[in-house]
C-alpha cells in the first residue's frame, strides 16, 4: 500500500487500448518522480494505469501522460488526480482489489 | 457481509471505466460514514463499486459519488440505493467480494 514517505497522491489515466496506456505510463514516470502502482485491464478495451507520489509530481505526471497518450491509438478516456484518497479506498487500488482484509 | 452494527443499506455506483469508479469511491467514503465493500469489473468496461452503511449515510454518499464521477472520463452509468437488501441477496454481494 502507499507508503507516506513516497507521497500519497493518486494519479489515474484511462485509455482505450493498451498502447496509449503504456505510452502514458512511460510519459508519467519520465515526467516526474512517481511510482507506477497498477495497470488494470478494465474490460471493453479500457486500460487504466495508476501512479502515486507527491501531489505536485502526480499532477505533472498525469498532465504529461494525458498529453502523450492522446496522440496514440484510440487515445485517452480519463485523466484524474486524487490528492489524498480516503483510507477506505486503498484496498481497491491494489491489483484485484476485491479481497478486503 | 451485512454487519448490522455498521448499517445495512446498500449503495451502488456503476461507471464506464475504472477512473470514475475510483473517483466515486473516494467521494462516497469522504462524504459520509460508509464502508466500501466491493469493486467489480463487470465486463465491457463497466466497473461497479458497492458501499454499505446507515441509510442516510449511504444516500448522501451515493449522491456525492454520482456527482463526482459524472465529470470524469466516460462517467456514470447507474447510481442506486437499496435501504434494506433482502437476506437472499446478501450472498451475491459476498460472492462478488471473494471472486
Backbone of each chain as ProteinMPNN parsed JSONL, in Angstrom:
{"seq_chain_A": "XXXXXXXXXXXXXXXXXXXXXXXXXXXXXXXXXXXXXXXXXXXXXXXXXXXXXXXXXXXXXXXXXXXXXXXXXXXXXXXXXXXXXXXXXXXXXXXXXXXXX", "coords_chain_A": {"N_chain_A": [[0.848, -1.199, 0.0], [0.265, 2.379, -0.093], [3.144, 4.076, 0.782], [3.692, 6.567, 3.076], [5.94, 8.102, 2.946], [6.724, 8.184, 0.301], [4.836, 9.757, -0.828], [1.332, 10.361, -1.18], [-0.567, 11.018, -2.982], [-2.765, 10.24, -5.684], [-2.644, 9.322, -9.047], [-4.444, 8.869, -12.07], [-4.789, 7.331, -15.205], [-6.81, 6.617, -17.9], [-7.282, 4.704, -20.8], [-8.289, 3.933, -24.193], [-7.444, 0.908, -25.207], [-4.24, -0.808, -25.04], [-1.81, 0.249, -25.882], [-1.77, 3.195, -25.859], [-1.947, 3.359, -23.071], [0.449, 2.299, -22.14], [2.182, 4.128, -23.288], [1.364, 6.386, -21.879], [2.06, 5.617, -19.263], [4.815, 5.501, -19.512], [5.416, 8.169, -20.183], [4.502, 9.41, -17.858], [6.142, 8.371, -15.788], [8.549, 9.295, -16.644], [8.221, 12.021, -16.568], [7.971, 12.933, -13.962], [8.714, 12.32, -10.435], [7.255, 9.662, -9.794], [5.593, 6.638, -8.736], [4.655, 3.757, -10.478], [1.844, 2.089, -9.776], [-0.091, 0.279, -10.523], [-1.596, -1.577, -13.211], [-4.498, -1.942, -14.935], [-6.659, -4.13, -16.669], [-9.58, -3.151, -17.618], [-11.68, -4.023, -19.078], [-13.687, -4.239, -22.056], [-11.849, -3.016, -23.622], [-10.769, -0.951, -22.244], [-8.035, 0.402, -20.496], [-6.343, 0.996, -17.494], [-3.956, 2.972, -15.855], [-2.264, 3.455, -12.796], [-0.683, 5.832, -10.74], [1.451, 6.83, -8.016], [2.552, 9.391, -5.757], [4.137, 12.457, -4.635], [1.844, 15.204, -4.456], [2.313, 17.338, -6.29], [4.107, 16.181, -8.073], [2.59, 14.07, -9.061], [0.548, 15.465, -10.295], [1.987, 16.813, -12.364], [2.909, 14.557, -13.706], [0.55, 13.252, -14.555], [-0.557, 15.146, -16.258], [1.423, 15.188, -18.266], [1.297, 12.524, -19.065], [-1.347, 12.301, -20.019], [-1.274, 14.075, -22.151], [0.629, 12.767, -23.787], [-0.583, 10.288, -24.339], [-2.781, 10.914, -25.775], [-2.188, 11.184, -28.422], [-1.815, 8.665, -29.403], [-2.988, 5.701, -30.845], [-6.335, 4.815, -29.973], [-6.53, 6.504, -27.95], [-7.094, 8.762, -25.151], [-9.243, 8.314, -22.312], [-9.833, 9.086, -19.682], [-8.287, 11.272, -17.344], [-7.124, 11.727, -14.179], [-6.754, 13.09, -10.864], [-6.341, 12.336, -7.452], [-5.77, 13.93, -4.57], [-5.559, 13.082, -1.97], [-6.457, 10.149, -1.297], [-9.196, 8.556, 0.337], [-8.891, 6.45, 3.248], [-10.44, 4.142, 3.13], [-10.525, 3.638, 0.457], [-8.159, 2.633, -0.378], [-7.853, -0.279, -0.545], [-9.088, -0.98, -3.007], [-7.402, -0.055, -4.875], [-5.169, -1.613, -5.076], [-4.047, -4.287, -7.036], [-6.21, -6.864, -7.544], [-8.14, -6.096, -5.801], [-10.717, -6.808, -4.753], [-10.629, -8.518, -2.6], [-10.877, -7.735, 0.602], [-8.991, -7.094, 3.401]], "CA_chain_A": [[0.0, 0.0, 0.0], [1.044, 3.594, -0.271], [3.924, 4.487, 1.93], [3.532, 8.02, 3.188], [7.211, 8.725, 2.607], [6.81, 8.398, -1.129], [3.715, 10.559, -1.304], [0.095, 9.6, -1.132], [-1.485, 11.427, -4.041], [-3.04, 9.197, -6.671], [-2.915, 9.765, -10.416], [-5.053, 7.796, -12.856], [-5.033, 7.58, -16.62], [-7.546, 5.532, -18.554], [-7.203, 4.824, -22.252], [-8.863, 2.845, -24.993], [-6.344, 0.118, -25.745], [-3.063, -0.928, -24.181], [-0.665, 1.031, -26.356], [-1.755, 4.519, -25.223], [-1.722, 3.223, -21.626], [1.894, 2.138, -21.941], [2.77, 5.432, -23.612], [1.065, 7.274, -20.746], [2.866, 5.183, -18.128], [6.185, 5.912, -19.803], [5.498, 9.631, -20.072], [4.307, 9.802, -16.456], [7.306, 8.062, -14.957], [9.662, 10.138, -17.089], [7.95, 13.44, -16.331], [8.098, 13.315, -12.552], [9.057, 11.243, -9.514], [6.063, 8.921, -9.358], [5.684, 5.187, -8.873], [3.552, 3.119, -11.179], [1.424, 1.054, -8.814], [-1.008, -0.729, -11.041], [-2.168, -1.484, -14.555], [-5.71, -2.767, -14.899], [-7.481, -4.314, -17.855], [-10.917, -2.931, -17.065], [-12.654, -4.698, -19.943], [-14.185, -3.36, -23.105], [-10.726, -2.321, -24.241], [-10.248, 0.11, -21.379], [-6.879, 0.081, -19.667], [-6.085, 2.075, -16.536], [-2.695, 2.93, -15.115], [-2.304, 4.25, -11.574], [0.621, 6.224, -10.187], [1.397, 7.556, -6.751], [3.702, 10.228, -5.449], [3.753, 13.758, -4.104], [0.76, 15.791, -5.245], [2.847, 18.109, -7.415], [4.698, 15.246, -9.029], [1.488, 13.33, -9.686], [-0.093, 16.435, -11.179], [2.832, 16.963, -13.556], [2.968, 13.274, -14.406], [-0.734, 12.966, -15.204], [-0.666, 16.058, -17.41], [2.32, 14.691, -19.308], [0.772, 11.243, -19.537], [-2.56, 12.549, -20.795], [-0.794, 14.678, -23.4], [1.334, 11.786, -24.608], [-1.433, 9.185, -24.777], [-3.816, 11.435, -26.666], [-1.756, 11.071, -29.816], [-1.535, 7.27, -29.728], [-4.126, 4.78, -30.949], [-7.668, 5.36, -29.725], [-6.332, 7.618, -27.057], [-7.397, 8.979, -23.741], [-10.629, 8.343, -21.831], [-9.899, 9.891, -18.466], [-7.066, 11.547, -16.587], [-7.649, 12.298, -12.944], [-5.871, 13.08, -9.699], [-6.924, 12.48, -6.111], [-4.617, 14.374, -3.782], [-5.448, 12.285, -0.739], [-7.544, 9.172, -1.303], [-9.677, 8.095, 1.652], [-8.312, 5.173, 3.669], [-11.33, 3.063, 2.674], [-10.361, 3.44, -0.985], [-6.863, 1.988, -0.631], [-7.895, -1.681, -0.991], [-9.499, -1.18, -4.401], [-6.338, 0.416, -5.764], [-4.193, -2.673, -5.292], [-4.392, -5.285, -8.061], [-7.563, -7.362, -7.781], [-8.976, -5.157, -5.068], [-11.964, -7.248, -4.148], [-10.454, -9.128, -1.296], [-10.535, -6.72, 1.592], [-8.55, -7.797, 4.598]], "C_chain_A": [[0.881, 1.246, 0.0], [1.861, 3.88, 0.973], [3.963, 6.004, 1.933], [4.803, 8.755, 2.76], [7.281, 9.083, 1.127], [5.673, 9.233, -1.696], [2.473, 9.729, -1.428], [-0.857, 9.948, -2.248], [-1.593, 10.317, -5.088], [-3.317, 9.843, -8.022], [-3.433, 8.603, -11.234], [-5.168, 8.227, -14.308], [-5.705, 6.364, -17.219], [-7.542, 5.781, -20.05], [-8.008, 3.719, -22.917], [-7.708, 2.113, -25.654], [-5.113, 0.176, -24.87], [-1.936, 0.013, -24.589], [-0.654, 2.456, -25.775], [-1.527, 4.449, -23.709], [-0.236, 3.093, -21.322], [2.617, 3.45, -22.23], [2.562, 6.412, -22.447], [1.927, 6.924, -19.539], [4.313, 5.635, -18.293], [6.346, 7.417, -19.607], [5.383, 10.077, -18.615], [5.555, 9.575, -15.63], [8.529, 8.883, -15.366], [9.464, 11.596, -16.676], [8.202, 13.842, -14.879], [8.36, 12.075, -11.704], [7.779, 10.586, -8.995], [6.322, 7.427, -9.517], [4.437, 4.665, -9.558], [3.07, 1.986, -10.278], [0.531, -0.01, -9.417], [-1.377, -0.477, -12.495], [-3.336, -2.458, -14.61], [-6.295, -2.891, -16.292], [-8.933, -4.268, -17.394], [-11.952, -3.754, -17.818], [-13.148, -3.707, -20.977], [-13.092, -2.544, -23.759], [-10.149, -1.204, -23.397], [-9.059, -0.412, -20.579], [-6.602, 1.278, -18.767], [-4.707, 1.898, -15.92], [-2.787, 3.9, -13.942], [-0.889, 4.583, -11.129], [0.406, 6.887, -8.829], [2.675, 8.326, -6.542], [3.228, 11.49, -4.76], [2.727, 14.393, -5.033], [1.273, 16.528, -6.484], [3.406, 17.212, -8.504], [3.609, 14.492, -9.785], [0.767, 14.229, -10.684], [0.682, 16.567, -12.487], [2.819, 15.687, -14.389], [1.682, 13.014, -15.182], [-0.949, 13.898, -16.404], [0.183, 15.559, -18.578], [1.788, 13.404, -19.922], [-0.455, 11.413, -20.419], [-2.206, 13.118, -22.167], [-0.233, 13.623, -24.345], [0.366, 10.744, -25.171], [-2.5, 9.63, -25.76], [-3.477, 11.188, -28.137], [-1.611, 9.631, -30.285], [-2.831, 6.457, -29.789], [-5.464, 5.46, -30.742], [-7.686, 6.353, -28.578], [-6.969, 7.566, -25.682], [-8.895, 8.902, -23.448], [-10.74, 9.276, -20.631], [-8.511, 10.091, -17.876], [-7.501, 12.271, -15.324], [-6.653, 12.151, -11.802], [-6.711, 13.138, -8.43], [-5.76, 12.761, -5.178], [-4.432, 13.515, -2.532], [-6.616, 11.307, -0.668], [-7.908, 8.749, 0.118], [-9.112, 6.713, 1.955], [-9.126, 3.973, 3.167], [-11.085, 2.689, 1.209], [-9.104, 2.633, -1.312], [-6.984, 0.541, -1.145], [-8.256, -1.852, -2.46], [-8.451, -0.668, -5.387], [-5.337, -0.691, -6.063], [-4.795, -3.787, -6.133], [-5.861, -5.706, -8.123], [-8.594, -6.67, -6.899], [-10.152, -5.721, -4.298], [-11.787, -7.897, -2.788], [-9.983, -8.07, -0.32], [-10.168, -7.413, 2.878], [-9.322, -7.302, 5.822]], "O_chain_A": [[2.106, 1.151, 0.085], [1.331, 3.921, 2.084], [4.234, 6.636, 0.912], [4.746, 9.885, 2.274], [7.814, 10.124, 0.744], [5.563, 9.395, -2.911], [2.533, 8.54, -1.741], [-1.854, 9.255, -2.451], [-0.648, 9.568, -5.336], [-4.11, 10.778, -8.133], [-2.935, 7.483, -11.12], [-5.591, 9.344, -14.605], [-5.238, 5.235, -17.069], [-7.763, 6.899, -20.515], [-8.359, 2.715, -22.298], [-7.068, 2.645, -26.561], [-4.954, 1.088, -24.059], [-1.198, 0.514, -23.74], [0.373, 2.887, -25.25], [-0.972, 5.381, -23.126], [0.274, 3.694, -20.376], [3.542, 3.835, -21.514], [3.467, 7.164, -22.083], [2.462, 7.808, -18.871], [4.951, 6.089, -17.343], [7.284, 7.877, -18.956], [6.072, 11.002, -18.185], [5.985, 10.445, -14.873], [9.424, 9.137, -14.559], [10.436, 12.319, -16.46], [8.605, 14.973, -14.609], [8.249, 10.943, -12.174], [7.289, 10.907, -7.912], [7.154, 7.006, -10.321], [3.318, 5.078, -9.255], [3.805, 1.028, -10.041], [0.414, -1.102, -8.861], [-1.461, 0.664, -12.949], [-3.175, -3.653, -14.36], [-6.419, -1.903, -17.015], [-9.448, -5.24, -16.842], [-12.98, -4.135, -17.258], [-13.042, -2.494, -20.798], [-13.356, -1.512, -24.375], [-9.159, -0.579, -23.777], [-9.083, -1.526, -20.055], [-6.623, 2.425, -19.214], [-4.339, 0.796, -15.512], [-3.309, 5.008, -14.068], [-0.005, 3.726, -11.138], [-0.662, 7.425, -8.536], [3.733, 7.978, -7.067], [2.072, 11.593, -4.35], [2.735, 14.155, -6.24], [0.74, 16.367, -7.582], [3.205, 17.45, -9.695], [3.699, 14.3, -10.998], [0.42, 13.799, -11.784], [0.115, 16.451, -13.574], [2.728, 15.731, -15.615], [1.727, 12.6, -16.341], [-1.464, 13.475, -17.439], [-0.271, 15.512, -19.721], [1.824, 13.218, -21.139], [-0.586, 10.747, -21.446], [-2.751, 12.711, -23.192], [-0.564, 13.582, -25.53], [0.474, 10.359, -26.335], [-3.058, 8.814, -26.494], [-4.36, 11.01, -28.975], [-1.313, 9.397, -31.456], [-3.662, 6.528, -28.884], [-5.706, 6.547, -31.267], [-8.712, 6.961, -28.272], [-7.32, 6.514, -25.148], [-9.714, 9.369, -24.24], [-11.618, 10.137, -20.571], [-7.671, 9.191, -17.908], [-8.167, 13.304, -15.389], [-5.834, 11.233, -11.772], [-7.675, 13.898, -8.347], [-4.869, 11.927, -5.015], [-3.31, 13.256, -2.095], [-7.641, 11.599, -0.052], [-7.042, 8.605, 0.982], [-8.882, 5.908, 1.052], [-8.571, 2.93, 2.825], [-11.393, 1.578, 0.777], [-8.998, 2.03, -2.38], [-6.284, 0.173, -2.089], [-7.772, -2.785, -3.101], [-8.602, -0.833, -6.598], [-4.732, -0.729, -7.135], [-5.948, -4.168, -5.933], [-6.68, -4.985, -8.693], [-9.783, -6.66, -7.216], [-10.545, -5.154, -3.279], [-12.672, -7.838, -1.933], [-8.858, -7.577, -0.397], [-10.934, -8.227, 3.395], [-9.09, -7.778, 6.933]]}, "seq_chain_B": "XXXXXXXXXXXXXXXXXXXXXXXXXXXXXXXXXXXXXXXXXXXXXXXXXXXXXXXXXXXXXXXXXXXXXXXXXXXXXXXXXXXXXXXXXXXXXXXXXXX", "coords_chain_B": {"N_chain_B": [[-21.732, -8.85, 3.214], [-23.475, -8.145, 5.641], [-23.114, -6.227, 8.269], [-24.763, -5.648, 11.043], [-24.249, -3.706, 12.921], [-22.966, -1.74, 11.564], [-24.769, -0.704, 9.857], [-27.102, -1.404, 7.258], [-27.894, -0.668, 4.783], [-27.517, -0.535, 1.224], [-25.406, 0.85, -1.189], [-24.882, 1.622, -4.615], [-22.712, 2.256, -7.292], [-22.239, 2.539, -10.678], [-19.961, 2.729, -13.346], [-18.566, 3.809, -16.511], [-15.56, 2.617, -17.094], [-12.556, 2.569, -15.035], [-11.479, 4.789, -13.719], [-13.489, 6.863, -13.174], [-14.897, 5.267, -11.357], [-13.168, 4.921, -9.182], [-12.921, 7.574, -8.428], [-15.566, 8.03, -7.656], [-15.74, 6.226, -5.507], [-13.935, 7.368, -3.742], [-15.133, 9.894, -3.297], [-17.519, 9.05, -2.133], [-16.729, 7.742, 0.276], [-15.598, 9.86, 1.557], [-17.703, 11.583, 1.85], [-19.603, 10.552, 3.616], [-20.211, 8.334, 6.43], [-19.51, 5.51, 5.356], [-18.823, 2.108, 4.374], [-16.628, 0.765, 2.01], [-17.422, -1.923, 0.205], [-16.935, -3.49, -2.008], [-15.397, -3.76, -5.243], [-16.129, -4.153, -8.569], [-15.235, -5.602, -11.666], [-17.282, -5.529, -14.18], [-17.35, -6.165, -16.813], [-17.104, -5.384, -20.314], [-16.097, -2.895, -19.874], [-17.436, -1.752, -17.828], [-17.553, -0.744, -14.458], [-18.236, -1.41, -11.087], [-18.892, -0.044, -7.906], [-19.519, -0.848, -4.532], [-21.104, 0.231, -1.574], [-21.7, 0.178, 1.98], [-23.764, 1.086, 4.765], [-25.432, 3.192, 7.208], [-28.753, 4.091, 6.223], [-29.185, 6.87, 5.657], [-26.575, 7.808, 5.492], [-25.599, 6.303, 3.367], [-27.244, 7.213, 1.327], [-26.453, 9.961, 1.166], [-23.799, 9.533, 0.49], [-23.919, 8.173, -1.987], [-25.151, 10.087, -3.607], [-23.169, 12.096, -3.565], [-21.064, 10.664, -4.687], [-22.052, 10.026, -7.251], [-22.333, 12.557, -8.347], [-19.633, 13.389, -8.349], [-18.333, 11.561, -10.07], [-19.467, 11.913, -12.492], [-18.226, 13.878, -13.903], [-15.866, 12.824, -14.767], [-13.928, 11.162, -17.132], [-15.61, 8.648, -19.018], [-17.747, 8.525, -17.441], [-20.808, 8.253, -15.466], [-22.962, 5.405, -15.113], [-24.946, 4.143, -13.566], [-26.559, 4.921, -10.48], [-27.53, 3.849, -7.401], [-29.649, 2.995, -4.612], [-30.311, 0.622, -2.097], [-32.293, 0.293, 0.578], [-32.676, -1.74, 2.385], [-31.466, -4.564, 1.685], [-32.73, -7.726, 0.662], [-32.426, -10.731, 2.58], [-31.808, -12.923, 1.019], [-30.341, -11.804, -0.988], [-27.92, -11.112, -0.003], [-25.782, -13.08, -0.303], [-24.928, -12.766, -3.004], [-23.662, -10.397, -2.935], [-21.551, -10.934, -1.296], [-20.246, -13.046, -2.619], [-19.351, -11.737, -4.832], [-17.417, -10.266, -3.619], [-15.525, -12.155, -2.917], [-14.719, -13.303, -5.236]], "CA_chain_B": [[-21.477, -9.043, 4.642], [-24.217, -7.126, 6.371], [-22.837, -6.167, 9.7], [-25.866, -4.807, 11.499], [-23.782, -2.57, 13.709], [-22.481, -0.702, 10.658], [-25.826, -0.292, 8.941], [-27.3, -2.465, 6.285], [-28.27, -0.139, 3.476], [-26.541, -0.793, 0.167], [-25.296, 1.871, -2.239], [-24.181, 1.093, -5.786], [-22.416, 3.18, -8.391], [-21.638, 1.879, -11.842], [-19.38, 3.716, -14.257], [-17.811, 3.322, -17.654], [-14.138, 2.814, -16.833], [-12.133, 2.456, -13.635], [-11.137, 6.077, -13.106], [-14.665, 7.426, -12.498], [-15.29, 4.412, -10.231], [-12.31, 5.259, -8.043], [-13.331, 8.928, -8.008], [-16.835, 7.873, -6.928], [-15.451, 5.565, -4.233], [-13.284, 8.362, -2.886], [-16.135, 10.889, -2.916], [-18.501, 8.422, -1.243], [-16.184, 7.499, 1.611], [-15.33, 11.15, 2.19], [-18.949, 12.318, 2.077], [-20.383, 10.024, 4.732], [-19.641, 7.169, 7.103], [-19.88, 4.259, 4.691], [-17.703, 1.23, 4.083], [-16.544, 0.3, 0.637], [-17.328, -3.377, 0.377], [-16.52, -4.231, -3.192], [-15.244, -3.146, -6.556], [-16.33, -5.224, -9.53], [-15.133, -5.4, -13.106], [-18.47, -6.225, -14.681], [-17.117, -6.526, -18.208], [-17.493, -4.325, -21.244], [-15.601, -1.611, -19.414], [-18.228, -1.273, -16.692], [-16.998, -1.001, -13.126], [-19.226, -1.11, -10.052], [-18.439, -0.007, -6.513], [-20.612, -1.028, -3.576], [-20.849, 0.704, -0.212], [-22.771, -0.086, 2.943], [-23.796, 1.948, 5.946], [-26.783, 3.629, 7.542], [-29.465, 4.534, 5.022], [-28.926, 8.285, 5.394], [-25.182, 7.954, 5.085], [-25.469, 5.727, 2.028], [-27.916, 8.162, 0.443], [-25.561, 11.108, 0.978], [-22.585, 9.065, -0.175], [-24.193, 7.852, -3.392], [-25.349, 11.357, -4.305], [-21.858, 12.736, -3.727], [-20.282, 9.84, -5.616], [-22.602, 10.179, -8.602], [-21.951, 13.911, -8.753], [-18.189, 13.493, -8.581], [-17.801, 10.75, -11.162], [-20.08, 12.356, -13.747], [-17.32, 14.783, -14.601], [-14.598, 12.141, -15.033], [-13.897, 10.127, -18.172], [-16.87, 8.33, -19.674], [-18.77, 8.855, -16.476], [-21.743, 7.448, -14.674], [-23.985, 4.579, -15.75], [-26.056, 3.971, -12.637], [-26.355, 5.167, -9.056], [-28.749, 3.317, -6.809], [-29.607, 2.652, -3.192], [-31.32, -0.292, -1.554], [-32.245, 0.615, 2.006], [-32.563, -2.977, 3.166], [-31.442, -5.698, 0.753], [-33.284, -8.975, 1.189], [-31.43, -11.695, 3.056], [-31.448, -13.772, -0.13], [-29.447, -11.062, -1.894], [-26.606, -10.954, 0.635], [-24.708, -13.916, -0.848], [-24.329, -12.296, -4.26], [-22.766, -9.287, -2.597], [-20.363, -11.562, -0.714], [-19.545, -13.799, -3.655], [-18.673, -10.713, -5.615], [-16.261, -9.833, -2.851], [-14.491, -13.191, -2.827], [-14.355, -13.775, -6.577]], "C_chain_B": [[-22.181, -7.956, 5.438], [-23.839, -7.204, 7.833], [-23.798, -5.148, 10.29], [-25.37, -3.563, 12.23], [-23.265, -1.432, 12.833], [-23.578, -0.16, 9.756], [-25.888, -1.255, 7.791], [-27.639, -1.951, 4.9], [-27.131, -0.347, 2.481], [-26.571, 0.338, -0.854], [-24.457, 1.329, -3.378], [-23.923, 2.211, -6.78], [-21.708, 2.41, -9.487], [-21.168, 2.944, -12.824], [-18.795, 3.021, -15.486], [-16.344, 3.639, -17.411], [-13.82, 2.829, -15.346], [-11.934, 3.805, -12.963], [-12.354, 6.752, -12.461], [-15.129, 6.582, -11.308], [-14.468, 4.73, -8.991], [-12.662, 6.646, -7.51], [-14.623, 8.855, -7.191], [-16.601, 7.26, -5.561], [-14.847, 6.551, -3.246], [-14.304, 9.378, -2.386], [-17.136, 10.301, -1.917], [-17.967, 8.262, 0.17], [-15.866, 8.799, 2.338], [-16.628, 11.85, 2.586], [-19.693, 11.833, 3.313], [-19.726, 8.769, 5.284], [-20.159, 5.888, 6.442], [-18.628, 3.42, 4.481], [-17.78, 0.778, 2.639], [-16.412, -1.218, 0.7], [-16.836, -4.102, -0.86], [-16.316, -3.336, -4.4], [-15.271, -4.27, -7.578], [-16.003, -4.764, -10.93], [-16.252, -6.211, -13.742], [-18.22, -6.799, -16.07], [-17.596, -5.397, -19.098], [-17.075, -2.941, -20.788], [-16.38, -1.047, -18.235], [-17.556, -1.678, -15.38], [-18.044, -0.578, -12.097], [-18.556, -1.048, -8.692], [-19.655, -0.062, -5.596], [-20.192, -0.494, -2.213], [-21.994, 0.27, 0.685], [-22.64, 0.845, 4.131], [-25.229, 2.235, 6.316], [-27.436, 4.21, 6.291], [-29.149, 5.991, 4.654], [-27.518, 8.517, 4.894], [-24.982, 7.441, 3.67], [-26.093, 6.658, 0.985], [-26.995, 9.346, 0.123], [-24.333, 10.701, 0.173], [-22.831, 8.835, -1.662], [-24.441, 9.124, -4.201], [-24.018, 12.041, -4.592], [-21.022, 11.988, -4.757], [-20.739, 10.01, -7.044], [-22.217, 11.532, -9.183], [-20.494, 13.976, -9.179], [-17.773, 12.752, -9.846], [-18.398, 11.137, -12.512], [-19.107, 13.18, -14.593], [-16.039, 14.105, -15.071], [-14.764, 11.098, -16.136], [-15.247, 9.914, -18.825], [-18.041, 8.314, -18.702], [-19.694, 7.766, -15.974], [-22.675, 6.623, -15.549], [-25.201, 4.473, -14.828], [-25.637, 4.323, -11.219], [-27.635, 4.749, -8.362], [-28.536, 2.931, -5.356], [-30.684, 1.614, -2.896], [-31.218, -0.176, -0.038], [-32.06, -0.648, 2.845], [-32.615, -4.17, 2.226], [-31.992, -6.95, 1.425], [-32.158, -9.932, 1.57], [-30.901, -12.584, 1.927], [-30.404, -13.117, -1.032], [-28.023, -10.985, -1.338], [-25.504, -11.806, -0.001], [-24.105, -13.367, -2.142], [-23.467, -11.063, -4.038], [-21.457, -9.832, -2.052], [-19.538, -12.298, -1.753], [-18.723, -12.844, -4.504], [-17.363, -10.341, -4.927], [-15.136, -10.868, -2.883], [-13.961, -13.595, -4.193], [-12.981, -13.294, -7.001]], "O_chain_B": [[-21.567, -6.974, 5.856], [-24.209, -8.143, 8.538], [-23.666, -3.945, 10.066], [-25.991, -2.503, 12.166], [-23.138, -0.297, 13.294], [-23.333, 0.754, 8.969], [-24.885, -1.847, 7.39], [-27.669, -2.723, 3.942], [-25.954, -0.338, 2.841], [-27.638, 0.733, -1.324], [-23.448, 0.66, -3.154], [-24.809, 3.014, -7.074], [-20.714, 1.723, -9.252], [-21.867, 3.92, -13.097], [-18.564, 1.812, -15.489], [-15.929, 4.793, -17.511], [-14.69, 3.067, -14.51], [-12.193, 3.949, -11.768], [-12.269, 7.176, -11.308], [-15.693, 7.118, -10.354], [-15.002, 4.8, -7.884], [-12.698, 6.867, -6.3], [-14.762, 9.528, -6.17], [-17.179, 7.703, -4.568], [-15.2, 6.566, -2.067], [-14.342, 9.692, -1.196], [-17.548, 10.974, -0.972], [-18.644, 8.596, 1.143], [-15.862, 8.85, 3.568], [-16.652, 12.621, 3.545], [-20.349, 12.626, 3.987], [-18.805, 8.215, 4.682], [-21.116, 5.272, 6.909], [-17.517, 3.945, 4.418], [-18.848, 0.454, 2.121], [-15.41, -1.738, 1.189], [-16.361, -5.233, -0.758], [-16.967, -2.303, -4.556], [-14.516, -5.236, -7.462], [-16.42, -3.687, -11.354], [-16.171, -7.436, -13.828], [-18.817, -7.806, -16.449], [-18.396, -4.558, -18.683], [-17.616, -1.935, -21.246], [-16.034, 0.008, -17.702], [-17.064, -2.796, -15.226], [-18.659, 0.48, -12.223], [-17.739, -1.908, -8.36], [-20.675, 0.581, -5.843], [-19.075, -0.733, -1.754], [-23.109, 0.025, 0.223], [-21.554, 1.323, 4.457], [-26.147, 1.597, 5.8], [-26.76, 4.749, 5.415], [-28.88, 6.305, 3.495], [-27.29, 9.319, 3.988], [-24.284, 8.062, 2.868], [-25.54, 6.861, -0.096], [-26.786, 9.685, -1.042], [-23.886, 11.43, -0.713], [-22.034, 9.258, -2.499], [-23.996, 9.232, -5.344], [-23.766, 12.503, -5.705], [-20.356, 12.598, -5.594], [-19.918, 10.127, -7.954], [-21.829, 11.642, -10.346], [-20.158, 14.536, -10.223], [-16.951, 13.252, -10.614], [-17.888, 10.733, -13.557], [-19.163, 13.175, -15.822], [-15.206, 14.747, -15.711], [-15.653, 10.249, -16.064], [-15.949, 10.872, -19.15], [-19.188, 8.112, -19.1], [-19.414, 6.569, -16.043], [-23.124, 7.084, -16.598], [-26.336, 4.686, -15.253], [-24.507, 4.059, -10.807], [-28.712, 5.241, -8.697], [-27.434, 2.594, -4.925], [-31.813, 1.712, -3.376], [-30.19, -0.504, 0.555], [-31.383, -0.635, 3.873], [-33.686, -4.73, 1.992], [-31.747, -7.196, 2.606], [-31.087, -9.937, 0.962], [-29.724, -12.943, 1.887], [-29.674, -13.8, -1.75], [-27.056, -10.818, -2.081], [-24.399, -11.309, -0.219], [-22.899, -13.487, -2.358], [-22.631, -10.73, -4.878], [-20.388, -9.276, -2.304], [-18.312, -12.202, -1.78], [-17.569, -13.106, -4.843], [-16.34, -10.131, -5.578], [-13.956, -10.52, -2.877], [-12.874, -14.165, -4.296], [-12.53, -13.606, -8.103]]}, "name": "protein", "num_of_chains": 2, "seq": "XXXXXXXXXXXXXXXXXXXXXXXXXXXXXXXXXXXXXXXXXXXXXXXXXXXXXXXXXXXXXXXXXXXXXXXXXXXXXXXXXXXXXXXXXXXXXXXXXXXXXXXXXXXXXXXXXXXXXXXXXXXXXXXXXXXXXXXXXXXXXXXXXXXXXXXXXXXXXXXXXXXXXXXXXXXXXXXXXXXXXXXXXXXXXXXXXXXXXXXX"}
